[in-house]
Amino acid sequence: MTIIYHRQFQRDLSAALRFYDEEGGSKLGDRFFDEEAAVTEKVGSNPKGFHFIAEGMRRAQLQNFPYLVIFEENAAKL
């Protein structure tokens, strides 16, 4: 199974990481990045464990930051 992330995922992730680095320092940026990486790993291992937000689209929410990871599953391998 392939996980397909929203087309703006990488851009938004980079902007959020930059924001937390600038506002709270590199430790806060690192915490954000680590949490996002953990959520992304969970999505990869159990995509069906997350809520639908639209037809075919699911969301995974970060616990300590106001961000969602939006993705869809694709049963066909790319």
C-alpha positions in Angstrom: 0.0 0.0 0.0 1.2 3.5 -0.8 0.5 6.5 1.3 -0.1 9.7 -0.7 0.2 13.0 1.3 -1.5 16.2 0.5 0.3 18.2 -2.2 1.2 21.0 0.2 2.6 18.7 2.9 6.3 19.3 2.4 5.9 23.0 2.0 3.8 23.4 5.1 6.1 21.1 7.1 9.1 23.3 6.2 7.2 26.5 7.0 6.1 25.2 10.4 9.6 23.9 11.2 11.1 27.3 10.3 8.4 29.0 12.5 9.2 26.9 15.6 13.0 27.3 15.1 12.6 31.1 14.9 10.0 31.6 17.6 11.2 29.0 20.2 14.7 28.0 19.2 16.0 24.8 17.7 14.9 22.6 20.6 11.2 23.5 19.9 11.8 23.0 16.2 13.3 19.6 17.0 10.4 18.6 19.2 8.0 19.6 16.4 10.0 17.6 13.8 10.2 14.5 16.0 6.5 14.5 16.7 5.6 14.9 13.1 8.0 12.1 12.1 6.4 9.8 14.7 2.9 10.6 13.4 4.1 10.0 9.8 5.5 6.7 10.9 2.2 5.7 12.5 0.4 6.6 9.3 2.7 4.4 7.3 2.2 1.4 9.6 -1.6 1.8 10.2 -3.2 4.2 7.8 -6.7 2.8 8.4 -6.4 3.8 12.1 -7.0 7.5 11.3 -10.2 9.5 10.8 -11.7 10.4 7.4 -12.0 14.1 6.6 -13.3 13.7 3.0 -13.8 10.9 0.5 -10.5 9.0 0.5 -8.7 11.5 2.6 -7.6 10.9 6.2 -6.0 13.0 8.9 -3.6 12.3 11.7 -3.3 15.0 14.4 -0.1 15.9 16.2 -0.6 15.8 20.0 1.4 18.9 21.1 1.2 21.1 18.0 -1.8 22.5 16.1 -1.1 20.5 12.9 -2.7 17.7 11.0 -1.1 15.3 8.5 -3.5 14.8 5.6 -3.1 11.7 3.5 -4.9 9.2 1.4 -4.3 5.5 0.8 -3.6 4.0 -2.5 -3.8 0.2 -2.8 -1.9 0.1 -6.0 1.9 0.2 -5.7 3.5 3.1 -7.6 
